[in-house]
Amino acid sequence: MNKLIEHIKRVAIDDIRLFFEPFTIVTRLIRRLATAVISRFRRSKTKDEKEGDQ
């Protein structure tokens, strides 16, 4: 009986991982894109300020 319960726990954990994997991938992608856009915006903003000083 204990082995059966342990097996069910393992299968449930594996199913949860498979279910949430696409969500974690999309979340990472969105985070990377947001970071890239923000850093690009900051770079262009500082570049504009430098050009305005000259």
C-alpha positions in Angstrom: 0.0 0.0 0.0 2.9 2.4 0.8 4.5 1.7 -2.5 1.3 2.5 -4.3 1.0 5.8 -2.5 4.6 6.7 -3.2 4.1 5.8 -6.9 0.9 8.0 -7.1 2.8 10.9 -5.5 5.7 10.6 -8.0 3.3 10.5 -11.0 1.3 13.5 -9.6 4.5 15.5 -9.2 5.6 14.6 -12.8 2.2 15.6 -14.2 2.3 18.9 -12.4 5.8 19.6 -13.8 4.6 18.8 -17.3 1.5 20.9 -16.9 3.4 24.0 -15.7 6.5 23.7 -18.0 5.0 25.8 -20.9 3.9 28.5 -18.4 7.4 28.8 -16.9 8.9 29.0 -20.4 6.5 31.7 -21.5 7.1 33.6 -18.2 10.9 33.5 -18.8 10.5 34.7 -22.4 8.3 37.6 -21.3 10.7 38.6 -18.6 13.7 38.5 -21.0 11.8 40.5 -23.6 10.7 43.1 -21.0 14.3 43.4 -19.7 15.6 43.8 -23.3 13.0 46.5 -24.2 13.6 48.4 -21.0 17.4 48.4 -21.4 17.1 49.4 -25.0 14.8 52.3 -24.1 17.2 53.4 -21.4 20.2 53.3 -23.9 18.3 55.3 -26.5 17.2 57.8 -23.8 20.8 58.4 -22.6 21.9 58.5 -26.3 19.3 61.2 -27.0 20.4 63.2 -23.9 24.1 63.0 -25.0 23.2 64.3 -28.5 21.1 67.1 -27.0 24.1 68.2 -24.9 26.4 68.6 -28.0 
